[in-house]
Amino acid sequence: MLEHVDDPALVIKKMYASLNQGGCLIHKVDLRDHHMFSPEKSPVKFLEVSGFLYKLMTYGSGLPNRCLFHKYKKLLKSLSPSVKFFCTGLHGIDSFQEIYKIDDIPTELENRAIAFIDSNRHLFADEFKEVSSKDLAVSSFFFVLEK
């Protein structure tokens, strides 16, 4: 449920600090918009809203915090370079039936998801313009973080 907390970085850091040596955090994170705009609009429509406005729309509401894969990846790798990521969903791919290690997503699926992101990128808020299409394509993932 990390996508629903206002400061997932703080929560993860506190959980990690409370782990015993050899302990493990395993979380699934859903990066979709939770029907704020979809299915009527594009599943990445929520990336078009500026950060300021999005915060006003969602703060304290339990709606997704819009902390996306690139931010989780940076934070988790800073805590433990050996963190493992598993992709469970990609934007623009309707039927995603397997879990893949993040670096083992089939090329055809990854390319379709990246093309979907690239076709919408011109509409995205400024904060997402420089984020890689590969990272923005991830719509849900697991992470395994060991101490």
N, C-alpha and C positions, 0 to 999 in steps of 0.2 A: 504494500500500500504506500510505498515511498512517493509515488506520483501525487499523493493527496496531502502530503505535509508541506507546510509553507517553507521549510528550510531543510531539504533532504540532506544537504552536506553536513549540517550540524548533527542531525539524527544519526547518520552513518558514522561520523567520527566518534560520537558517544557510544554507539553500539560496539564499534571496533575497540575502543579503549576499555570497554568492560569485558572483552573476551579474555579468557585464560589463554596462555601460550598453547598452541595446538588447536584452539577453538576456531569455529568457522561460521561465517555469515552466508546464508543462501537466500537470495531474494529474487522474485520476479517483478519486473517493472513494466507497466503498460504505458506506453508513451502516446497513445491515441488521445483524441479530444473528448472521449466519453460522451459522445452525442451532443456536444455543445453546438456544433454546426453540422456534423454528418448525421445521418446519411443524405440529407437534403443537399449539402454542399460537399466539396472535396474533403477527403479525410485529413488534408493538411491545411485547410482553411484557417485553423486557429494559429498557424504560423504567420499569417498576414497581419495580425493585430500587434500593434507596438507593445513593447514591454511595459510601459507606463500604463496604458489602457488595460492590458491583460491583467496586471496586478490589481487594478481597481475592480475589474470584473470578477476576479476569483478569490481574492485574499479572504481567508477564514471560511471559505464556502465548502471546502472539501473537493472542489473541482480540480482537475489536473494542474500542477504547478508549472508545467512547461520546462522543467529541467530535463533536457534531452540527453541522448546517448553520449555525445561528445563531452558533456560536463561530468556525467557519471564516470566515464572512462578516465578522464584526467584526475578526478578525485581519488578513485579507487586505485589507480596505478601509483599515485603518490603515497598511499597507505601501504600497498604491497605490490611491487612490480609483477608478482606471480599471479595476480588476480585472473580468474578465468571468466570469459563472457560466452554466452550461448544465445543465439538469435532465435526467437520464437515467432517473429512477425516482421514483415516489411511493408511499407506504404506502397500502395499500387498493386499489391499481390493479394488476390482475394482468398485463395486457398493455400495456406501454408501448413503443411501436415507434419513436418518434422522439426526437430530441434537441431540446429547446426552450431558447431563452434563458430565464433564470429568470423574467423579467417577461412572457414570451410564452406561458406554459403555457395551453392552452385552458381557458377558464373552467369548462366542464363537468367536465374531469378534476381541476382544482384544487379545485373545490367538493366532488367525491366524496372526494378525499383528505382535505380539511379535515374533512368530516363523519365520516370514519373516525377521525381523530385525536380529534375532539371526543367521539365515542362511547366512547373509551377513556381520555380525559384524567383522569377521576375516580380512576383506578387508578394514575396516574403518580407517581413519586417526587417529593418536594417541589421538587427542582432543575429540574424540567420544567414545573411548574404555571403559571409566568408566561411561558414561551416561547410565541411566537405559533404558532397551529395551522398557519399557512402554512409556517413554517420547520420545524416538526416533521414535516410531511407529506413533506418531501424525503427520499427513501431512497437516492438516489445522484446524483452530479453531477460535472461537470468544472469546473475553474477554469483560467483563463488569466491569468497574472500577469506583466506586463512591467515591466522596470526602465528 
